[in-house]
């Protein structure tokens, strides 16, 4: 599972990957925005779209909740 997650995370563009990693580590969106030097809207968008891509790509590889 870990290897698959790393492989799929690597397919996300860099901004989305960084935002999703921070979010999955427990950072709030405002915290992630501060760490990344972005406004909250950009961080929120990157997390939302990044998680959606992550879910879709994991499902394509047979991993669904």
matplotlib code that plots the C-alpha trace (Angstrom):
import matplotlib.pyplot as plt

x = [0.0, 2.8, 4.7, 1.5, 0.8, 4.3, 4.0, 0.7, 1.7, 4.7, 2.2, 0.7, 2.1, 4.5, 2.2, -0.6, 1.7, 3.3, -0.2, -1.6, 1.5, 1.1, -2.6, -2.1, 0.5, -2.2, -1.7, -4.8, -5.3, -4.4, -1.2, -0.3, -0.8, 1.6, 4.2, 4.0, 3.8, 0.5, -2.9, -5.5, -7.6, -4.6, -3.8, -7.4, -7.7, -4.4, -5.5, -9.0, -7.8, -4.8, -6.9, -9.4, -6.6, -5.1, -8.4, -9.1, -5.6, -5.7, -9.1, -7.6, -5.1, -7.8, -7.6, -11.1, -12.6]
y = [0.0, 2.4, 1.8, 2.3, 5.5, 6.8, 5.9, 7.6, 10.7, 11.1, 11.5, 14.6, 18.0, 19.4, 22.1, 19.7, 17.0, 19.4, 20.7, 17.2, 15.9, 18.8, 18.1, 14.4, 15.2, 17.0, 20.6, 22.7, 24.4, 27.8, 26.3, 24.7, 28.0, 29.7, 27.0, 27.1, 30.9, 30.8, 32.4, 30.2, 29.9, 28.5, 26.0, 24.9, 24.4, 22.5, 20.2, 19.6, 18.9, 16.9, 14.6, 14.1, 13.1, 10.9, 9.1, 8.7, 7.3, 4.9, 3.7, 3.1, 0.8, -1.1, 0.5, 1.8, 2.4]
z = [0.0, 0.9, -2.3, -4.4, -2.5, -3.2, -6.9, -7.3, -5.3, -7.7, -10.6, -9.1, -10.1, -7.6, -6.1, -5.6, -4.2, -1.7, -0.6, -0.2, 1.7, 4.2, 4.5, 5.1, 7.7, 9.7, 8.6, 8.2, 4.9, 6.4, 7.9, 4.6, 2.9, 5.3, 4.9, 1.1, 1.0, -0.8, -0.1, 1.5, -1.7, -3.7, -0.9, -0.7, -4.4, -4.5, -1.7, -3.0, -6.6, -5.4, -3.2, -6.0, -8.4, -5.7, -5.2, -8.9, -9.6, -6.7, -7.9, -11.4, -9.8, -8.0, -4.6, -3.6, -0.2]

ax = plt.figure().add_subplot(projection="3d")
ax.plot(x, y, z, "-o")
ax.set_aspect("equal")
plt.show()
